[in-house]
Amino acid sequence: MRKAILTIRALIFNIGLGVMTFIIGVISLLVWPLSLKTRYSVLIQWATWVMVWTRWMCGIRYEVEGAENIPEGPAIVVSNHQSSWEVIFFQYFLPPQTWVVKRELFRIPFFGWSMKSLHPIAIDRSKRVSALDQLIKQGKWHLEQGRWIIIFPEGTRSRPGQVRKFSSGAAALAKAAGAPLLPVAHNAGHCWPARQLIKYPGTVKVKFGPVIHPGERPARVINRELQDWIHRAFHELDGREKPVAALAEEKAA
């Protein structure tokens, strides 16, 4: 019975999300000739609405630790990646930003078109050398414009309870641009699992770590520090409580 209720709520949630994404997508196309600031303000309204809709329909809330670590100027945000929730959360919670994304996302109607209007760093992951050069060149430009950059160094979404090996792109960009890195850990996958319809009610824990300055260290050393902090912080968050998703999996087993 509980699974049926969660499924129905998830379906209603997806319908509402689809309608709002369509509306925002159309508005984004209409304001495309206007300034980037105007286009981004449209996205902020979408992210705010989705966060409210997620809490109301799916019962997903969030708690933030370490908000005092968020710097005033633009930074490179490096986070583990488990779902779509954290993508929306960063748009809602942090200053104007751009993202390192897969080029294929532009093919998604309305959502992809809206994303393209905001000039993200769209890379071809099959071309690693040119992708890194593109990340550094475009990333430096966005930072100079005062925009934050969001990077998920795992490259794809992980299962709840897991963190994959990090690529060193964020560290290489930070070193080339002399920009600070802001590590973030969260456990959103327990409430919003990747590639699943059902969303589980609960509280997503988000932790911002101390800023990491690249200095003169090699990118691999910086990347190791990032990965170690996020791994450690994630497992601390993940072990605090057993979320609804984990309980459901145990019961099914």
Sequence and secondary structure as in RCSB ss.txt:
>XXXX:A:sequence
MRKAILTIRALIFNIGLGVMTFIIGVISLLVWPLSLKTRYSVLIQWATWVMVWTRWMCGIRYEVEGAENIPEGPA
IVVSNHQSSWEVIFFQYFLPPQTWVVKRELFRIPFFGWSMKSLHPIAIDRSKRVSALDQLIKQGKWHLEQGRWII
IFPEGTRSRPGQVRKFSSGAAALAKAAGAPLLPVAHNAGHCWPARQLIKYPGTVKVKFGPVIHPGERPARVINRE
LQDWIHRAFHELDGREKPVAALAEEKAA
>XXXX:A:secstr
 HHHHHHHHHHHHHHHHHHHHHHHHHHHHHTTTS HHHHHHHHHHHHHHHHHHIIIII EEEEEE GGGS SS  
EEEE   SSHHHHHHHHHSSSEEEEEEGGGGGSTTHHHHHHTT  EEE TT HHHHHHHHHHHHHHHHHTT EEE
E TTSS   TT      SHHHHHHHHHT  EEEEEE GGGTS TT S    EEEEEEE   B  TTS HHHHHHH
HHHHHHHHHHHHHTS   HHHHHHHHH 
